[in-house]
Structures are given as structure tokens and as C-alpha cells.
Amino acid sequence: MAKDKTTLYALSTCSHCKSTKKLLSECNVEYEYIEVDDLEGEERKAILADIRELNPRCSFPTIKINEIVIVGYKEKQIKEALGIKNES
């Protein structure tokens, strides 16, 4: 499988964000993880601007896998974007 560029924008208190992080880890995906509520000042402003470009509602989790943006914990869509086949 080719190396995917995956970024997870999350909140430290969000259960859906934690589930997404767990899923990515279980799938052995290397990803950048940014807990937005832990950022301050200009860094937080810059990250929120980045998220709004991907997801105008600025809701969490926001996941970017290569050029695909997924908002919310959507296991099937995340696995499809990563090229992982679902086992039924």
C-alpha cells in the first residue's frame, strides 16, 4: 500500500475523535494528530483556518487522507480512503 498522508484534527474531549484515533492506530496508519483544544493563540487560529478550508462547519473529527476529507467518525469511508477492504 502506498504511503497515505493522513491528518486527524480532533478535540481532546471528543469521543468520536478518540474512536477515529483508535481506528487509525488499529489499521496501522501513520498519521498526524492535532488536538485543536490544546493549541493556543496564533497556532490555534492558523489550524482552525486550515480546518475551515476542509470543513466549513469546523466540526470534529475532521480527517484528511491524501486529498479526501471525511468529517465525523465514518469507519467505512475512512477505510475506503485508506484502501482497506472491509471484512463483513
OpenMM code with the backbone's topology and positions (N, CA, C; nanometers):
from openmm import Vec3, app, unit

residues = "MET ALA LYS ASP LYS THR THR LEU TYR ALA LEU SER THR CYS SER HIS CYS LYS SER THR LYS LYS LEU LEU SER GLU CYS ASN VAL GLU TYR GLU TYR ILE GLU VAL ASP ASP LEU GLU GLY GLU GLU ARG LYS ALA ILE LEU ALA ASP ILE ARG GLU LEU ASN PRO ARG CYS SER PHE PRO THR ILE LYS ILE ASN GLU ILE VAL ILE VAL GLY TYR LYS GLU LYS GLN ILE LYS GLU ALA LEU GLY ILE LYS ASN GLU SER".split()
positions = [
    Vec3(0.0844, -0.1183, 0.0000),
    Vec3(0.0000, 0.0000, 0.0000),
    Vec3(0.0889, 0.1246, 0.0000),
    Vec3(0.0516, 0.2198, -0.0803),
    Vec3(0.1280, 0.3440, -0.0893),
    Vec3(0.1136, 0.4217, 0.0415),
    Vec3(0.2111, 0.5050, 0.0687),
    Vec3(0.2073, 0.5868, 0.1893),
    Vec3(0.0991, 0.6922, 0.1750),
    Vec3(0.0039, 0.6901, 0.2650),
    Vec3(-0.1002, 0.7913, 0.2666),
    Vec3(-0.0574, 0.9045, 0.3580),
    Vec3(-0.0938, 1.0264, 0.3198),
    Vec3(-0.0715, 1.1435, 0.4052),
    Vec3(-0.2017, 1.1656, 0.4798),
    Vec3(-0.2022, 1.1338, 0.6087),
    Vec3(-0.3243, 1.1397, 0.6882),
    Vec3(-0.3067, 1.2366, 0.8046),
    Vec3(-0.4055, 1.3255, 0.8187),
    Vec3(-0.4068, 1.4193, 0.9299),
    Vec3(-0.5422, 1.4113, 0.9980),
    Vec3(-0.5403, 1.4001, 1.1298),
    Vec3(-0.6615, 1.3960, 1.2100),
    Vec3(-0.6659, 1.5214, 1.2965),
    Vec3(-0.7665, 1.6051, 1.2715),
    Vec3(-0.7906, 1.7235, 1.3534),
    Vec3(-0.8975, 1.6844, 1.4550),
    Vec3(-0.8673, 1.7004, 1.5832),
    Vec3(-0.9546, 1.6469, 1.6867),
    Vec3(-0.9609, 1.7396, 1.8073),
    Vec3(-1.0525, 1.7045, 1.8968),
    Vec3(-1.0615, 1.7684, 2.0279),
    Vec3(-1.0303, 1.6622, 2.1326),
    Vec3(-0.9586, 1.6984, 2.2349),
    Vec3(-0.9158, 1.6003, 2.3358),
    Vec3(-1.0331, 1.5384, 2.4111),
    Vec3(-1.1473, 1.6059, 2.4152),
    Vec3(-1.2629, 1.5586, 2.4913),
    Vec3(-1.3681, 1.4878, 2.4056),
    Vec3(-1.3433, 1.4739, 2.2771),
    Vec3(-1.4428, 1.4226, 2.1818),
    Vec3(-1.4343, 1.2700, 2.1686),
    Vec3(-1.5450, 1.2008, 2.1994),
    Vec3(-1.5441, 1.0540, 2.1915),
    Vec3(-1.5299, 1.0050, 2.0466),
    Vec3(-1.5881, 1.0760, 1.9508),
    Vec3(-1.5743, 1.0363, 1.8096),
    Vec3(-1.4298, 1.0538, 1.7621),
    Vec3(-1.3643, 1.1574, 1.8133),
    Vec3(-1.2228, 1.1796, 1.7799),
    Vec3(-1.1366, 1.0653, 1.8346),
    Vec3(-1.1663, 1.0235, 1.9575),
    Vec3(-1.0912, 0.9133, 2.0184),
    Vec3(-1.1138, 0.7834, 1.9409),
    Vec3(-1.2379, 0.7611, 1.8961),
    Vec3(-1.2682, 0.6410, 1.8172),
    Vec3(-1.1937, 0.6434, 1.6842),
    Vec3(-1.1848, 0.7610, 1.6239),
    Vec3(-1.1136, 0.7738, 1.4962),
    Vec3(-0.9648, 0.7463, 1.5157),
    Vec3(-0.9076, 0.8014, 1.6217),
    Vec3(-0.7660, 0.7785, 1.6528),
    Vec3(-0.7406, 0.6291, 1.6743),
    Vec3(-0.8297, 0.5637, 1.7474),
    Vec3(-0.8162, 0.4199, 1.7735),
    Vec3(-0.8233, 0.3406, 1.6425),
    Vec3(-0.9184, 0.3762, 1.5556),
    Vec3(-0.9324, 0.3076, 1.4270),
    Vec3(-0.8058, 0.3215, 1.3437),
    Vec3(-0.7531, 0.4427, 1.3324),
    Vec3(-0.6309, 0.4638, 1.2536),
    Vec3(-0.5150, 0.3825, 1.3106),
    Vec3(-0.5041, 0.3784, 1.4424),
    Vec3(-0.3971, 0.3016, 1.5057),
    Vec3(-0.4141, 0.1518, 1.4806),
    Vec3(-0.5388, 0.1029, 1.4923),
    Vec3(-0.5659, -0.0397, 1.4681),
    Vec3(-0.5355, -0.0789, 1.3240),
    Vec3(-0.5509, 0.0165, 1.2320),
    Vec3(-0.5237, -0.0091, 1.0896),
    Vec3(-0.3764, 0.0154, 1.0558),
    Vec3(-0.2941, 0.0415, 1.1591),
    Vec3(-0.1505, 0.0658, 1.1411),
    Vec3(-0.1223, 0.1806, 1.0449),
    Vec3(-0.2012, 0.2864, 1.0577),
    Vec3(-0.1851, 0.4037, 0.9723),
    Vec3(-0.0989, 0.5062, 1.0456),
    Vec3(0.0031, 0.5564, 0.9765),
    Vec3(0.0806, 0.6672, 1.0313),
    Vec3(0.0020, 0.7936, 1.0016),
    Vec3(-0.0167, 0.8766, 1.1035),
    Vec3(-0.0958, 0.9970, 1.0843),
    Vec3(-0.0488, 1.1076, 1.1767),
    Vec3(-0.0782, 1.2301, 1.1344),
    Vec3(-0.0525, 1.3456, 1.2185),
    Vec3(-0.1797, 1.3699, 1.2996),
    Vec3(-0.1648, 1.3905, 1.4286),
    Vec3(-0.2791, 1.4060, 1.5182),
    Vec3(-0.2693, 1.5423, 1.5846),
    Vec3(-0.3707, 1.6258, 1.5625),
    Vec3(-0.3689, 1.7605, 1.6186),
    Vec3(-0.4915, 1.7787, 1.7072),
    Vec3(-0.4679, 1.7940, 1.8378),
    Vec3(-0.5766, 1.8232, 1.9318),
    Vec3(-0.5900, 1.9752, 1.9375),
    Vec3(-0.6886, 2.0250, 1.8678),
    Vec3(-0.7047, 2.1688, 1.8478),
    Vec3(-0.7270, 2.2429, 1.9793),
    Vec3(-0.7986, 2.1815, 2.0732),
    Vec3(-0.8256, 2.2491, 2.2002),
    Vec3(-0.7013, 2.2621, 2.2887),
    Vec3(-0.5938, 2.1930, 2.2539),
    Vec3(-0.4684, 2.2064, 2.3281),
    Vec3(-0.3790, 2.3172, 2.2731),
    Vec3(-0.4163, 2.3725, 2.1574),
    Vec3(-0.3369, 2.4786, 2.0951),
    Vec3(-0.3799, 2.6144, 2.1504),
    Vec3(-0.2917, 2.7130, 2.1351),
    Vec3(-0.3227, 2.8472, 2.1831),
    Vec3(-0.2820, 2.9519, 2.0810),
    Vec3(-0.3414, 3.0687, 2.0928),
    Vec3(-0.3005, 3.1860, 2.0170),
    Vec3(-0.3007, 3.1686, 1.8665),
    Vec3(-0.1927, 3.2159, 1.8055),
    Vec3(-0.1807, 3.2159, 1.6599),
    Vec3(-0.1792, 3.0744, 1.6013),
    Vec3(-0.1179, 2.9817, 1.6740),
    Vec3(-0.1137, 2.8436, 1.6262),
    Vec3(-0.2559, 2.7878, 1.6141),
    Vec3(-0.3380, 2.8121, 1.7144),
    Vec3(-0.4767, 2.7650, 1.7124),
    Vec3(-0.5537, 2.8320, 1.5981),
    Vec3(-0.5369, 2.9640, 1.5830),
    Vec3(-0.6047, 3.0373, 1.4750),
    Vec3(-0.5684, 2.9802, 1.3390),
    Vec3(-0.4398, 2.9531, 1.3180),
    Vec3(-0.3925, 2.9008, 1.1894),
    Vec3(-0.4512, 2.7624, 1.1613),
    Vec3(-0.4535, 2.6756, 1.2611),
    Vec3(-0.5082, 2.5405, 1.2430),
    Vec3(-0.6585, 2.5479, 1.2159),
    Vec3(-0.7307, 2.6330, 1.2891),
    Vec3(-0.8750, 2.6469, 1.2658),
    Vec3(-0.9029, 2.6983, 1.1245),
    Vec3(-0.8189, 2.7877, 1.0742),
    Vec3(-0.8342, 2.8362, 0.9358),
    Vec3(-0.8134, 2.7207, 0.8378),
    Vec3(-0.7137, 2.6361, 0.8649),
    Vec3(-0.6896, 2.5183, 0.7794),
    Vec3(-0.8106, 2.4257, 0.7804),
    Vec3(-0.8667, 2.4028, 0.8983),
    Vec3(-0.9818, 2.3127, 0.9101),
    Vec3(-1.1014, 2.3703, 0.8347),
    Vec3(-1.1257, 2.5006, 0.8475),
    Vec3(-1.2405, 2.5632, 0.7788),
    Vec3(-1.2309, 2.5490, 0.6270),
    Vec3(-1.1088, 2.5463, 0.5742),
    Vec3(-1.0924, 2.5245, 0.4296),
    Vec3(-1.1374, 2.3836, 0.3910),
    Vec3(-1.1142, 2.2878, 0.4782),
    Vec3(-1.1518, 2.1490, 0.4525),
    Vec3(-1.2977, 2.1234, 0.4890),
    Vec3(-1.3437, 2.1861, 0.5958),
    Vec3(-1.4741, 2.1594, 0.6556),
    Vec3(-1.5279, 2.2919, 0.7101),
    Vec3(-1.6057, 2.3649, 0.6294),
    Vec3(-1.6529, 2.4982, 0.6702),
    Vec3(-1.7271, 2.5009, 0.8041),
    Vec3(-1.7893, 2.3901, 0.8443),
    Vec3(-1.8585, 2.3854, 0.9737),
    Vec3(-1.7594, 2.3749, 1.0893),
    Vec3(-1.6360, 2.3384, 1.0583),
    Vec3(-1.5298, 2.3285, 1.1591),
    Vec3(-1.5710, 2.2344, 1.2730),
    Vec3(-1.6237, 2.1172, 1.2343),
    Vec3(-1.6640, 2.0181, 1.3336),
    Vec3(-1.5580, 1.9084, 1.3416),
    Vec3(-1.5695, 1.8266, 1.4449),
    Vec3(-1.4656, 1.7274, 1.4724),
    Vec3(-1.5251, 1.5888, 1.4879),
    Vec3(-1.4473, 1.4876, 1.4546),
    Vec3(-1.3153, 1.4940, 1.3923),
    Vec3(-1.3247, 1.5322, 1.2448),
    Vec3(-1.2198, 1.5973, 1.1972),
    Vec3(-1.2019, 1.6218, 1.0554),
    Vec3(-1.0759, 1.5454, 1.0164),
    Vec3(-1.0892, 1.4553, 0.9202),
    Vec3(-0.9781, 1.3701, 0.8783),
    Vec3(-0.9459, 1.4005, 0.7328),
    Vec3(-0.8187, 1.4205, 0.7042),
    Vec3(-0.7757, 1.4386, 0.5658),
    Vec3(-0.6825, 1.3233, 0.5313),
    Vec3(-0.7236, 1.2444, 0.4324),
    Vec3(-0.6429, 1.1325, 0.3846),
    Vec3(-0.6093, 1.1638, 0.2399),
    Vec3(-0.4834, 1.1959, 0.2155),
    Vec3(-0.4412, 1.2471, 0.0853),
    Vec3(-0.5295, 1.3671, 0.0512),
    Vec3(-0.6118, 1.3593, -0.0515),
    Vec3(-0.6981, 1.4727, -0.0871),
    Vec3(-0.8434, 1.4511, -0.0447),
    Vec3(-0.8716, 1.3438, 0.0263),
    Vec3(-1.0080, 1.3116, 0.0689),
    Vec3(-1.0305, 1.3658, 0.2096),
    Vec3(-1.1413, 1.4366, 0.2271),
    Vec3(-1.1770, 1.4901, 0.3591),
    Vec3(-1.3004, 1.4163, 0.4091),
    Vec3(-1.2925, 1.3667, 0.5320),
    Vec3(-1.4037, 1.2968, 0.5964),
    Vec3(-1.4316, 1.3701, 0.7270),
    Vec3(-1.5580, 1.4047, 0.7478),
    Vec3(-1.5975, 1.4739, 0.8695),
    Vec3(-1.6795, 1.3774, 0.9540),
    Vec3(-1.6351, 1.3564, 1.0770),
    Vec3(-1.7042, 1.2652, 1.1664),
    Vec3(-1.6399, 1.1274, 1.1646),
    Vec3(-1.6842, 1.0434, 1.2582),
    Vec3(-1.6322, 0.9072, 1.2649),
    Vec3(-1.7140, 0.8209, 1.1704),
    Vec3(-1.6574, 0.7966, 1.0527),
    Vec3(-1.7232, 0.7169, 0.9488),
    Vec3(-1.6267, 0.6061, 0.9084),
    Vec3(-1.6302, 0.4978, 0.9848),
    Vec3(-1.5332, 0.3896, 0.9699),
    Vec3(-1.5221, 0.3405, 0.8256),
    Vec3(-1.6366, 0.3149, 0.7627),
    Vec3(-1.6342, 0.2614, 0.6255),
    Vec3(-1.5649, 0.3581, 0.5296),
    Vec3(-1.5992, 0.4870, 0.5372),
    Vec3(-1.5378, 0.5859, 0.4485),
    Vec3(-1.3884, 0.6012, 0.4760),
    Vec3(-1.3515, 0.5975, 0.6031),
    Vec3(-1.2097, 0.6101, 0.6385),
    Vec3(-1.1315, 0.4926, 0.5805),
    Vec3(-1.1837, 0.3710, 0.5996),
    Vec3(-1.1147, 0.2528, 0.5472),
    Vec3(-1.1075, 0.2565, 0.3947),
    Vec3(-1.2153, 0.2977, 0.3291),
    Vec3(-1.2136, 0.3079, 0.1825),
    Vec3(-1.1078, 0.4072, 0.1371),
    Vec3(-1.0986, 0.5224, 0.2029),
    Vec3(-0.9999, 0.6251, 0.1666),
    Vec3(-0.8570, 0.5742, 0.1853),
    Vec3(-0.8398, 0.4831, 0.2806),
    Vec3(-0.7082, 0.4248, 0.3074),
    Vec3(-0.6790, 0.3013, 0.2202),
    Vec3(-0.7808, 0.2587, 0.1443),
    Vec3(-0.7638, 0.1403, 0.0606),
    Vec3(-0.7705, 0.0111, 0.1397),
    Vec3(-0.8390, 0.0130, 0.2530),
    Vec3(-0.8538, -0.1054, 0.3369),
    Vec3(-0.9893, -0.1683, 0.3085),
    Vec3(-0.9876, -0.2959, 0.2775),
    Vec3(-1.1134, -0.3651, 0.2497),
    Vec3(-1.1843, -0.3968, 0.3805),
    Vec3(-1.3154, -0.3755, 0.3802),
    Vec3(-1.3966, -0.4106, 0.4981),
    Vec3(-1.4237, -0.5588, 0.4987),
    Vec3(-1.4073, -0.6206, 0.6145),
    Vec3(-1.4424, -0.7611, 0.6278),
    Vec3(-1.5817, -0.7683, 0.6854),
    Vec3(-1.6695, -0.8402, 0.6159),
    Vec3(-1.8086, -0.8493, 0.6629),
    Vec3(-1.8290, -0.9739, 0.7444),
] * unit.nanometer
topology = app.Topology()
chain = topology.addChain("A")
for resn in residues:
    res = topology.addResidue(resn, chain)
    for name in ("N", "CA", "C"):
        topology.addAtom(name, app.Element.getBySymbol(name[0]), res)
